[in-house]
Amino acid sequence: MTTRDETLDTFEAQLRTAFAAALQSTPAGQLADVLTDTALAILDDNACTQYAEQVVNETHLKAMDFRNGMAMELEPSQDMVAAWVGAARGMLGDAPNYSETPIEMEVKVAESPESFVFILQRVGKLTPHQARLRAEARVAELEAELAAERDAALNAPQLRHCLYPACLREFDAMATLSGRPPQRESWSGAGWLPMTAAVGYVCPDHAHLVASDTHRPRWTRPEGNEQPAVLRCACDWASPPTRWPRYGVAAWQNHLAEIQETR
């Protein structure tokens, strides 16, 4: 027997019971009206019952409450919540604050699939907007630190010492090349003479030793690059043959000291 047959049998039984009661208590002249009202009442109750059953079957609605707002309870609600919790845990993984999961819908609009980024956030944790602001602030702080270090490196004094032995004078080569005043007056490059062969400078206090080109050094090398080089002065002084330039420069510096002592 189908559900429809059971419903019809129940409906027939209700009609028979209602009609029997009406026949016993109703005068003959009013019988038609009473039977009509009885049948309509049973049909109305039956229609309400069938509609309620259809709503429950289609929506899975278990309960509805309007006393304190509107609340509904669905039969599959627990399974739905469990599925959502499992999906949320899978998307968050080890993320401490939130996760961004790209999602592409199968439904196409204007022949292009819709793509979204699903952002799932832990309650009370850092939001994507807050994380972006914090990251931007940190990047700006690091950029400011790097800019300060770069400016300090560019503006830091590049000190060069006098080639004369035991001379403590020095000047700021970077300030001299850029034309800006040095941080200290004693670091001025005025009066310093460059010694190209010796790869250095001579301060104004000892510039007179090389100002007349008498003791300006120059390198000479015998034929063949494998032979040691010699650093010579215009005064016919010559360093010992050397393969290392700094050794020849050290000998020339000692030569300058000897000249100064004889004057």
C-alpha positions as CSV (number, residue, x, y, z in Angstrom):
1,M,0.0,0.0,0.0
2,T,1.4,3.4,-1.0
3,T,1.4,6.6,1.1
4,R,-1.2,8.0,-1.2
5,D,-3.5,5.0,-0.5
6,E,-3.0,5.4,3.2
7,T,-3.9,9.1,3.1
8,L,-7.1,8.3,1.1
9,D,-8.1,5.6,3.6
10,T,-7.5,8.0,6.5
11,F,-9.5,10.7,4.8
12,E,-12.4,8.3,4.1
13,A,-12.5,7.2,7.7
14,Q,-12.6,10.8,8.9
15,L,-15.6,11.5,6.6
16,R,-17.5,8.5,7.7
17,T,-17.0,9.3,11.4
18,A,-18.0,12.9,10.9
19,F,-21.1,12.1,8.8
20,A,-22.3,9.5,11.3
21,A,-22.1,12.1,14.2
22,A,-23.9,14.7,12.1
23,L,-26.8,12.4,11.1
24,Q,-27.4,11.5,14.8
25,S,-27.6,15.1,16.0
26,T,-29.0,17.1,13.1
27,P,-32.7,17.6,12.1
28,A,-33.5,16.4,8.5
29,G,-34.1,19.9,7.2
30,Q,-30.6,21.1,8.1
31,L,-28.7,17.9,7.2
32,A,-27.4,19.1,3.8
33,D,-25.8,22.2,5.3
34,V,-24.2,20.3,8.2
35,L,-22.8,17.6,6.0
36,T,-21.3,20.3,3.7
37,D,-19.7,22.1,6.5
38,T,-18.4,18.9,8.0
39,A,-16.8,17.8,4.7
40,L,-15.2,21.2,4.1
41,A,-13.7,21.3,7.6
42,I,-12.2,17.8,7.1
43,L,-10.8,18.8,3.7
44,D,-9.3,22.0,5.2
45,D,-7.6,20.1,8.0
46,N,-6.3,17.5,5.5
47,A,-5.0,20.2,3.2
48,C,-3.1,21.9,6.1
49,T,-1.6,18.5,7.2
50,Q,-0.5,17.6,3.7
51,Y,1.1,21.1,3.1
52,A,2.9,20.9,6.4
53,E,4.3,17.4,5.5
54,Q,5.4,18.7,2.1
55,V,7.2,21.7,3.6
56,V,9.0,19.4,6.1
57,N,10.0,16.9,3.4
58,E,11.3,19.6,1.0
59,T,13.0,22.0,3.5
60,H,14.0,19.5,6.2
61,L,12.6,22.0,8.7
62,K,12.3,20.5,12.2
63,A,11.3,23.5,14.3
64,M,10.5,27.2,14.0
65,D,10.3,29.7,16.9
66,F,9.0,33.3,16.7
67,R,9.0,34.0,20.4
68,N,12.4,35.6,20.6
69,G,13.1,36.6,17.0
70,M,13.0,33.8,14.4
71,A,14.9,30.6,14.8
72,M,14.8,27.5,12.6
73,E,16.2,24.0,13.1
74,L,17.0,21.9,10.1
75,E,17.5,18.2,10.1
76,P,20.9,18.2,8.2
77,S,22.2,21.3,10.1
78,Q,24.6,19.2,12.3
79,D,26.1,17.5,9.2
80,M,26.4,20.9,7.4
81,V,28.2,22.5,10.4
82,A,30.5,19.5,10.7
83,A,31.4,19.8,7.0
84,W,32.0,23.5,7.3
85,V,34.3,23.0,10.4
86,G,36.3,20.3,8.5
87,A,36.6,22.6,5.4
88,A,37.7,25.5,7.6
89,R,40.3,23.4,9.4
90,G,41.7,22.2,6.0
91,M,41.9,25.7,4.6
92,L,43.5,27.3,7.6
93,G,46.0,24.5,8.2
94,D,48.8,26.0,10.3
95,A,47.9,29.6,9.5
96,P,47.8,31.6,12.8
97,N,45.5,34.3,11.6
98,Y,43.7,33.7,8.3
99,S,44.1,31.9,4.9
100,E,43.3,33.0,1.4
101,T,42.0,30.1,-0.8
102,P,41.5,30.8,-4.6
103,I,38.2,29.4,-5.8
104,E,37.0,29.2,-9.4
105,M,33.3,28.7,-10.0
106,E,32.0,26.4,-12.8
107,V,29.2,28.8,-13.6
108,K,30.4,31.1,-16.5
109,V,29.3,34.7,-17.0
110,A,30.0,36.1,-20.5
111,E,32.0,32.9,-21.3
112,S,34.4,33.6,-18.5
113,P,34.5,31.5,-15.3
114,E,34.1,33.5,-12.1
115,S,37.2,33.4,-9.8
116,F,37.2,34.5,-6.2
117,V,39.6,34.3,-3.1
118,F,37.9,32.9,-0.1
119,I,39.3,34.5,3.1
120,L,38.8,32.5,6.2
121,Q,39.8,34.2,9.5
122,R,40.3,32.9,13.0
123,V,38.1,34.7,15.5
124,G,39.9,37.5,17.3
125,K,43.1,37.1,15.2
126,L,44.8,39.5,12.8
127,T,42.6,40.5,9.8
128,P,44.1,40.7,6.3
129,H,43.7,44.5,6.3
130,Q,45.5,44.7,9.7
131,A,48.2,42.3,8.4
132,R,48.7,44.4,5.3
133,L,49.0,47.7,7.3
134,R,51.5,46.1,9.7
135,A,53.5,44.7,6.8
136,E,53.5,48.1,5.0
137,A,54.6,49.9,8.2
138,R,57.4,47.4,8.7
139,V,58.5,47.8,5.0
140,A,58.5,51.6,5.4
141,E,60.5,51.3,8.6
142,L,63.1,49.1,6.9
143,E,63.3,51.4,3.8
144,A,63.9,54.3,6.2
145,E,66.7,52.4,7.9
146,L,68.3,51.5,4.6
147,A,68.0,55.0,3.3
148,A,69.6,56.3,6.5
149,E,72.5,53.8,6.2
150,R,72.9,54.6,2.5
151,D,73.0,58.4,3.2
152,A,75.5,57.8,6.1
153,A,77.7,55.7,3.8
154,L,77.6,58.3,1.1
155,N,78.3,61.2,3.4
156,A,80.8,59.4,5.6
157,P,84.3,60.8,5.5
158,Q,86.8,58.9,3.3
159,L,90.1,59.7,5.0
160,R,93.4,59.6,3.1
161,H,96.7,59.8,5.0
162,C,99.9,61.6,4.1
163,L,102.5,59.4,2.5
164,Y,105.3,61.0,4.5
165,P,106.4,58.6,7.3
166,A,105.0,59.3,10.8
167,C,102.8,62.2,9.5
168,L,99.4,62.0,11.1
169,R,97.6,64.5,8.8
170,E,94.7,63.3,6.8
171,F,91.9,64.7,4.6
172,D,88.4,63.8,3.5
173,A,88.7,62.7,-0.1
174,M,84.9,62.3,-0.5
175,A,84.2,65.9,0.6
176,T,87.0,67.2,-1.6
177,L,85.7,65.4,-4.7
178,S,82.0,66.4,-4.0
179,G,82.9,70.1,-3.2
180,R,81.2,70.1,0.1
181,P,83.0,71.3,3.3
182,P,84.5,68.5,5.4
183,Q,83.1,67.6,8.8
184,R,86.3,68.9,10.4
185,E,88.4,71.8,9.2
186,S,91.6,69.7,9.6
187,W,90.2,67.3,7.0
188,S,90.3,69.9,4.2
189,G,92.0,68.7,1.0
190,A,93.4,72.1,0.1
191,G,97.1,71.9,-0.7
192,W,97.4,68.1,-0.8
193,L,99.4,66.7,-3.8
194,P,98.4,63.4,-5.4
195,M,101.2,60.9,-6.0
196,T,99.9,58.6,-8.7
197,A,102.8,56.2,-8.8
198,A,102.7,55.8,-5.0
199,V,98.9,55.6,-5.0
200,G,98.5,58.3,-2.3
201,Y,98.8,61.9,-1.3
202,V,101.3,64.2,0.4
203,C,100.0,66.8,2.9
204,P,100.8,70.6,2.6
205,D,103.4,70.3,5.4
206,H,105.5,67.9,3.2
207,A,104.4,69.0,-0.2
208,H,107.6,71.0,-0.7
209,L,109.5,67.7,-0.9
210,V,107.8,66.8,-4.1
211,A,106.5,70.1,-5.4
212,S,109.4,70.7,-7.7
213,D,109.1,67.2,-9.2
214,T,112.6,66.4,-7.9
215,H,111.3,63.5,-5.8
216,R,108.2,62.5,-7.6
217,P,108.3,58.7,-8.1
218,R,107.6,56.7,-11.2
219,W,107.6,53.0,-11.9
220,T,110.0,51.5,-14.4
221,R,109.9,47.9,-15.5
222,P,112.5,46.0,-17.5
223,E,111.4,44.2,-20.7
224,G,109.2,41.3,-19.9
225,N,106.3,41.5,-17.5
226,E,107.9,38.7,-15.3
227,Q,110.8,41.0,-14.3
228,P,110.6,42.9,-11.0
229,A,109.7,46.7,-11.2
230,V,111.7,49.6,-9.8
231,L,110.3,52.8,-8.3
232,R,112.6,55.8,-9.3
233,C,112.9,59.4,-8.2
234,A,113.9,62.2,-10.5
235,C,116.9,62.6,-8.2
236,D,118.2,59.3,-9.5
237,W,117.2,57.4,-6.4
238,A,115.7,54.0,-7.1
239,S,114.1,51.4,-5.0
240,P,115.2,47.8,-4.9
241,P,113.6,45.6,-7.6
242,T,110.2,44.4,-6.3
243,R,107.2,42.4,-7.5
244,W,105.0,44.1,-4.8
245,P,104.2,47.8,-5.3
246,R,103.8,48.5,-1.6
247,Y,107.4,47.5,-1.0
248,G,108.7,50.0,-3.5
249,V,106.4,52.7,-2.0
250,A,107.7,52.0,1.5
251,A,111.3,52.4,0.2
252,W,110.4,55.7,-1.4
253,Q,108.7,56.9,1.8
254,N,111.9,56.1,3.7
255,H,113.8,58.1,1.0
256,L,111.6,61.1,1.7
257,A,112.3,60.9,5.4
258,E,116.1,60.8,4.7
259,I,115.8,63.9,2.5
260,Q,113.9,65.8,5.3
261,E,116.5,64.9,7.8
262,T,119.4,66.2,5.7
263,R,117.7,69.6,5.3
